[in-house]
């Protein structure tokens, strides 16, 4: 059945009116953008993430200045660091290659600043969706941590060109689908 120009215009006006209160064609791609950013920033497994320019985080190596550490603070330290030459427990662990040696020999976890509350906050904070706008947010309690990390490692919490292009492509597809569905309802 053919539609008149007036019917087509009416269908599009109804669609646009609905978008002003709930623009799902934008909300879904922004949620996908957040997923892509999370994977890039926090990495997968113990591989770590990257900043917006693709540099690995952290981009600066750990300190190699010799360090003494309490055995109680490193529960998973290898026994070679916890016992002296006679097999007696020692009061402080010595790492001649500093914090870099501690990280390499006791765990393969991400740097502390990229785990815990910041990671959970980014993951759990809902995408803000209001009318024709959508935004990715972090809890206010983590904003200082973001500023500190970006001062150290460059821009992290902004989408890359690839992430933006993927979001815009999905956005365009969803808009076209909604327009087609609105015109086919006649």
N, C-alpha and C positions, 0 to 999 in steps of 0.2 A: 504494500500500500504506500503510495507516494505521500510525502509530507509537504505542506506548504511552507514557504519561508517563515511565515508567522509562527507555525507550530515548531519549527526548528529553533527559532529564536526563543520561544517560550521554554522549550526543553533546556536550552543552554542557560537561560536566566535562572531556572529552578536549580540546575547544577551549581552555578556560581553562587547562588544564595546559600546552598548547603555547604559549600566550601568555606564560607566566611565563619561558620561555626565549627566545622570539623573537616580539615583538609587532609584526609587519610593518604592521598597521593603524595603528600610531602612527609607525613609522619613516618610512614614505613621506610622510605629511603634514608631518613635521618637515623632511625634505629639501626639500619644496616651499616651506615657510616660509622656509628659508634662502635659496632662490633668489629669492623675493620681496624679502627683506631686502637681499640683495646688489644687486639692481636699484635699490632705493630709495636705499641708502646711497651706492653708487658711481656711480649714474646710468648713462646710455647715451651713448656717443660722448663729446662734450666738454661735455655739458649739466650735469654735476654731479649730486649727489644731494640728499637731504633728511634732516633729523633726524626723530625720531619724531613731532614736532608738525607736520611738513610744511614747515618753514622750509628754504629753500635753503642748501646748504653751499658755501662758508663764509658764515655769516650776517653777518660783519663785513667791510666793504670793505677792500681792500688799501691800504697807506699811500700817501699822495700827497706825502710829504716828498721834496724833490729828492735825487737819488742819483747817485753816480759808480760805474761798474762797469767791470771789466777786460773788454776785447773778447774775450779768450780764454774767459771764463766764459759768454759769450753767442754761441755759434756761429751761431745763426739770427737774429741781430739784423739789421734792415734796413741797407743800406749807408749811408743818410743819417746813421746814428749812428756809423759806423766811419771816416768821412773828414772831415777838416777843411774849411774854406772853400776852401783851395787844392787840395783833392783828396789831401792827404797823410794817411796813416793816423794816427789819434790814439791816445794812450796810455790814455785812459780815456773811456768813454762817459758822456755826461751825459743824464739823464732828469729834466727839470724837474718832471714829475708823479709822480716816485717809482716805487715798485714796481708800482703800479697801471698805469702806462704801460708798464713792462717786460712785464708779463703780457699787456696788450692788444695790444702791437705785435710781440711775439716769439713768442707761442704762445697756443693756446686750451686748454691742458691743465688738468686738475684741480689743485687745490692739492697740493703734494708730499705732505703728510701723508695724503691720501686715495688715494694711488697706491702702487705699489711693493710692499714687503713686507707692509704691512697688508692691502692688497687681495688679494694672492696668498695670504696666510695665511688670510684669511677664506674665500676660494674653495676652497683646497686642503685645509683641515683637515676631516677626516671628522666627520660627525655621530656623536656618542657614542650607541651603542645597547646597552643592557644590560637584559634582561628587560622589565619594564613601564615603563622609562624611556628617554627620548631627550633629547639636549641638543646645542645648537649651541655650538661652541667656537672659540676663537682660539688660535694658538700663544702660549705663556707669554711669549715674547720681545716680543710686541706689546701686552701688557696695559697697560704704562705709556703707550703712545701712545693707546690707547683712553681711558684716564683723562684725559689731557691734552685730547684732542679734546672729550670730553663736558663737561669743565669750561669749555671755550671756547664750544661750540655747543649745549649741551643734550644730552638723551638721544638717542643715535644707534643704539647696538647693542642695543636692545630692540625687540621687534615692536610695530607699531602695532595699534590695535584692528581695523582692516581685515585686516591680516595674520593676527592671531589668529583672527578669525572665519572666514577662508578655510581656515585649517588645521583648525579644529574641525569645519567642515562636511565637509571631505574625510575627516577621521578618523571621523566618524559614519557616512558612506557606506561606508567600508571595513569598519568593525565590523559593520554590518548585512549586508554581502555575505558576510563570513566566517561569521556566525551562520547565514545562509540556506544557505550551502554545507555547513556542518556538519550541519544538519538534513536536507538533501537527500541525504546520503550513505547513508542507511538504505535 
